[in-house]
Amino acid sequence: MSIVSLKKRFYRIYILMIRFIQGEHTGDALRNTSISILPSLAIYLLGAHPSTAIGIGVGSLLTTLTDPPGNRKDKFSSTLVCIPTFFIASFFTAFVFPYHWPLIILLGSAGFICTFYGMFGPRYAAIGNMTLILMSFIIGMAPKDPLAVSLQITAGSIIYYFFSLLQTYLQPYRSLKHAMANGFHGLSQFLLIRSESYDPDIPLELTYSRVGKIHGQISEQQEQIRSLLFREEKIISQRWHKSNYWLSQVYGLIDLHELIIALDHDYDAIRKNLLDTGSLPLIRRTIKLLALEIDSFSQPNKRFRYAHQLYNNHIKIHVLVLDLKEIQEQQTGPANSILASIIRNIEALIEVLKRIQVAFYQNQEIQDKIDTNEYQQFISRPPRDLTDIKSRLNLHNPLFRFALRMAVLFGTGALIGILFLDFKYTYWILLTIAIVARPAFSMTKTRNIERIVGTFSGIIAGILCLVSIDFLPVLLVIAAIGLFGFFLFNRANYMVSVIFITLGIVIALNLFEGNINLILGSRVIFTLVGALLAIAGYFLIPVRQSTSMIHLAKEVYQFNLHYFHIINGRLSGDRQSSFDLRLARKKAQTAMALFSDSLNQMKKEPEYKWIDWSHIHHFQALSYRINSHLVGLSISLSKKTNHDTVHEIHSRIDALKPLLTDLNQIAESIHLKK
């Protein structure tokens, strides 16, 4: 490897580190660590009993993990749900702790109820999961006074949410800003992966796999942005002087996603027809430069700093497009039409990027926007009444099956703890179950591996610190760093976060209780027991991706067909609002992202060897191809350029009809057994 290549690699690593440090999770990690330590430390220094300080600290610590990024309404809703839930759970756990069978029944019931919190959304799923972890901690604390310990936990929760709400009211759009930055960066990475499809040296199977994996991430990012923005009435009703700025960014981001999807998925034909034209390297260079341009919007301050470099990139892109047009004019047949389509998409990308750039400097009115009362239909809604909740209480619902599994696992974990009363740290079985058990086998397996590897690594690091360092303040600082590292990497890299938290736990428990050998032995043994139970739970009450994937395949067809009908209807009439078109596109692409995610998870399930993948892969490739054509048609309809006459658009629509028929036939004939 050359020195230049090494420099480039180190520079990329440096940029990734800087981006990570500047992310929202870094500020959250610092806030969470401070709130978890400082209030309980201050209370202890003021003369409170150590158990009181510990109870408040545990309450604050666990509450921090119930508060993912969100707006003011989200934070306030979490406050109203989390604090009472924590009080009730801690009180009843402490109350029945001396009574073995009531404790088993309570933990089993809590396993079901708290897991079913997830039907109201990820925020409430986090509250439910942390409630189970809280109950595990309460058992480990072995409280004598149920009311006192529940009040301590509640006080810790109140302290955390006081500061969280204060921060949200001082910085109301902090999460939205970071979500937008992540959205632009994610799209730039998506586009870079798409550029590999124009490289004949890279197998298409590999590019399809990469596109499928990142498509799910992009879909989640855009769902988060829509959820954050479209529930801000001050912005969507344009009662704020920066409303157009934010809306322009979101519209631009969504349109960029649309255009990137519109890059044709029939790459086998593209490679064969363009291989000898010399255009493929030019296309890749153009796409990579466009990806850099998109990524620059994720860091507005640096965009202004490197304006000269971006200007040079614009010139390079312009020259490359001219070269591609020159090559296109020399071609006939399929090569000419393929290049024409690619050039149109590139020019459309450039146009959207210019529109986003204008929003950085001017507060322009948005063209072709949807009505204020239509924004809510772009947001996923939880069940609103008892009828919706009852409809989910059946074994066909994956969340219901997972809740049943958690009930069995928590009851079993409690029973094992009672059978081994002589061991002090059996509650780590429940902790491990709550942390690693996930609906899908692949997620549970991955979480198990990360927790076991992270635990062993953290134990080794903790032993090295205890052996080599005797100075108490330094050990306390290392334990605090362990807690900070846990918060910092909890969302980004779970295994690294486990290493940090294990390091902190080993040092803290050794300082507080001593007997390091018992701590380490129990941590390892009961973590392994909990991990094995989590794996066994999947086979006892499985949540298989096969059933959901068949359903998702039908949804992919239905939503793409609906998208097709909307486009066909729009061709005959001139609607003033783009609401129907945008909503149809969103539903189709969300269904495709969910299908890709389900497919990736199913490949990691134990029965993947007995599945016939041929139809499934063909269905996925065909659905992406159809959707890219549909998006291309919607772009042509909105632009109405000279390239696309009405006759040509009708011809493209007619060409899509047999493809949609094929997609429906494949969706109906998918078999999951060989």
Disulfide bonds with the S-S distance in Angstrom:
none
